[in-house]
Every structure is written in C-alpha cells, then in structure tokens.
C-alpha cells in the first residue's frame, strides 16, 4: 500500500487479512502510525519510507515487497494536491511517479492479483483532450511523460493536478493489457470529496465555503467516507471484479455530473 492515509487504510482493512501488508509512505512516521492501527486490529504489516516522485525509491519498494513473497495487491493512495505543492512537484509525483509505480509493479504482480490506483474526480473536469494527447499520456515511455510539450506548458497547479489524474486513468487502461498477460487486473478509482484529515482541514479552512457549496450542489448533497471507497476497491480486487480491468470508476456523489450538467456548472469558469 502506497500512501498510509485514511483511504489506503480502508482498502487495506478489506483485502489485507491473512497477508503481509506493506505500508509505504513519504513519512515513515505516518507509515508506522498506520501500521500500529492495523496491527492492533490483527493485521500483519511492514513499513518502508518511499518517495513516489523518485524512481529509485519505487524500485526499492518493489524489491522490499517481492522479498516478502508474491505481490497479490497494489494499492496506491498517495499523491499531492494543488494546495500542497508547486506544478513541478505535482507532475513529478502524481503523473510521473504513479506511472512508474504501475509499470514496475506490473512486472511482478502475481497471477490472480489486482491493483487499484486512487485518482480523482478532478481528472474528469478537463475539456476533451485530442487523440494525440490521450495517446501520448497513455503510451509514452514513462521517462518521456514530463517532457511532452503540453505537459511542459502547464503553469497552474490545478491544471497540473487535473492532467496528472487524467494520466493516471489512461496509464491504468494502457497497463491493464500488460497486467492481463500476468493474469492480473488493474483499475483506477476517482473519488470526490472524501472526509479525511486533509479534507477536514479544508472544510474548516479558508476554502471551506467553496467546499461546502460543492457538496451542496452535488446530487448526493454530502461528502463521502474512506469506507465507501474501500468497499468499491474491495469489489474490484475480489473474485467478483475479475471481469473489470483497465477502467476508472467515479465515486463522487454525482459532483462531476453536476459540474457538467447541474448546479455546479459555475465551476467551469474557474477551471
């Protein structure tokens, strides 16, 4: 599991019983805290510090995991948001690093295994990309991704995040073909506003009004919970989800639908 936050833990609780769960996080303190929570609930864990923006760090995680046994599941719930980092960092971690992670674990995933990549509803708010842009994000060698002209031209943190999350979805579709040759599935999940410590900070911070307005304008009229994302991930990674691979599933209470066609269309002017 990459990213030891609330969503990653919710998924690990549903698929980790009877297995060794590796918790990888940029902060080893975060990983250790999450590991203790899981250990206290009966799960066996190992922790490792990992920088998702660094390929060598990702390769070290792959080595660490494979030395413990066959890799059955990959959960990626790590990343940085538009309010947390500059453009270059967002692209390095969310776009490039996630693409490396999917590719490298696709080389070692066990037969019958499954991966879930946590993306974001934000990737669904980009205007339609050209066929050439979609193809480039999906299939370019990972080392070329950050040098694509339309990626190098990004100067806004929100756009960097949106393109990164769109890339996650496209890389999952591309890599699903490779994962399938190993008898494994991989999908992405695009959550909306999910109540985590970070989201709670936003809901009580300077951007609270915008968040609350977004929640009110969504069909569900509420935020989601990590457990709801965990339930969806569990289905995708279980025997019931074996015919689902290479796809993305929105779990946003209808926020994206409202953004394009409902009460949240006002957001288009700011995006």
ChimeraX attribute file (.defattr): number of C-alpha atoms within 10 A of each C-alpha:
attribute: neighborCount
match mode: 1-to-1
recipient: residues
	/A:1	24
	/A:2	28
	/A:3	24
	/A:4	28
	/A:5	21
	/A:6	20
	/A:7	25
	/A:8	24
	/A:9	24
	/A:10	20
	/A:11	24
	/A:12	24
	/A:13	17
	/A:14	16
	/A:15	18
	/A:16	20
	/A:17	13
	/A:18	9
	/A:19	13
	/A:20	15
	/A:21	24
	/A:22	24
	/A:23	28
	/A:24	26
	/A:25	24
	/A:26	19
	/A:27	14
	/A:28	16
	/A:29	14
	/A:30	17
	/A:31	25
	/A:32	20
	/A:33	14
	/A:34	22
	/A:35	23
	/A:36	14
	/A:37	12
	/A:38	18
	/A:39	14
	/A:40	10
	/A:41	11
	/A:42	13
	/A:43	18
	/A:44	17
	/A:45	18
	/A:46	16
	/A:47	22
	/A:48	19
	/A:49	19
	/A:50	23
	/A:51	20
	/A:52	28
	/A:53	23
	/A:54	15
	/A:55	18
	/A:56	12
	/A:57	17
	/A:58	22
	/A:59	16
	/A:60	13
	/A:61	25
	/A:62	18
	/A:63	12
	/A:64	15
	/A:65	20
	/A:66	13
	/A:67	10
	/A:68	12
	/A:69	11
	/A:70	13
	/A:71	21
	/A:72	18
	/A:73	23
	/A:74	22
	/A:75	25
	/A:76	23
	/A:77	22
	/A:78	24
	/A:79	26
	/A:80	15
	/A:81	16
	/A:82	16
	/A:83	11
	/A:84	11
	/A:85	13
	/A:86	16
	/A:87	19
	/A:88	15
	/A:89	20
	/A:90	27
	/A:91	29
	/A:92	21
	/A:93	21
	/A:94	25
	/A:95	29
	/A:96	24
	/A:97	25
	/A:98	32
	/A:99	28
	/A:100	22
	/A:101	23
	/A:102	23
	/A:103	20
	/A:104	16
	/A:105	21
	/A:106	26
	/A:107	12
	/A:108	18
	/A:109	23
	/A:110	18
	/A:111	16
	/A:112	16
	/A:113	24
	/A:114	29
	/A:115	27
	/A:116	26
	/A:117	24
	/A:118	25
	/A:119	30
	/A:120	26
	/A:121	21
	/A:122	20
	/A:123	22
	/A:124	19
	/A:125	19
	/A:126	14
	/A:127	9
	/A:128	9
	/A:129	11
	/A:130	9
	/A:131	8
	/A:132	9
	/A:133	15
	/A:134	16
	/A:135	14
	/A:136	17
	/A:137	26
	/A:138	22
	/A:139	16
	/A:140	14
	/A:141	12
	/A:142	18
	/A:143	12
	/A:144	12
	/A:145	22
	/A:146	17
	/A:147	11
	/A:148	13
	/A:149	10
	/A:150	11
	/A:151	18
	/A:152	14
	/A:153	10
	/A:154	15
	/A:155	12
	/A:156	12
	/A:157	20
	/A:158	19
	/A:159	21
	/A:160	27
	/A:161	28
	/A:162	26
	/A:163	25
	/A:164	29
	/A:165	27
	/A:166	25
	/A:167	26
	/A:168	30
	/A:169	27
	/A:170	23
	/A:171	28
	/A:172	28
	/A:173	20
	/A:174	18
	/A:175	21
	/A:176	25
	/A:177	17
	/A:178	17
	/A:179	27
	/A:180	18
	/A:181	11
	/A:182	17
	/A:183	15
	/A:184	23
	/A:185	31
	/A:186	30
	/A:187	26
	/A:188	28
	/A:189	24
	/A:190	22
	/A:191	23
	/A:192	22
	/A:193	20
	/A:194	22
	/A:195	19
	/A:196	15
	/A:197	11
	/A:198	11
	/A:199	15
	/A:200	12
	/A:201	13
	/A:202	18
	/A:203	16
	/A:204	12
	/A:205	11
	/A:206	10
	/A:207	11
	/A:208	15
	/A:209	13
	/A:210	13
	/A:211	18
	/A:212	17
	/A:213	13
	/A:214	20
	/A:215	22
	/A:216	16
	/A:217	19
	/A:218	21
	/A:219	16
	/A:220	13
	/A:221	15
	/A:222	18
	/A:223	19
	/A:224	19
	/A:225	17
	/A:226	18
	/A:227	19
	/A:228	16
	/A:229	23
	/A:230	21
	/A:231	13
	/A:232	16
	/A:233	29
	/A:234	20
	/A:235	15
	/A:236	23
	/A:237	28
	/A:238	14
	/A:239	12
	/A:240	10
	/A:241	15
	/A:242	17
	/A:243	9
	/A:244	15
	/A:245	24
	/A:246	20
	/A:247	16
	/A:248	22
	/A:249	17
	/A:250	18
	/A:251	20
	/A:252	24
	/A:253	20
	/A:254	18
	/A:255	28
	/A:256	22
	/A:257	17
	/A:258	18
	/A:259	19
	/A:260	15
	/A:261	10
	/A:262	15
	/A:263	17
	/A:264	19
	/A:265	14
	/A:266	12
	/A:267	14
	/A:268	12
	/A:269	6
	/A:270	5
	/A:271	12
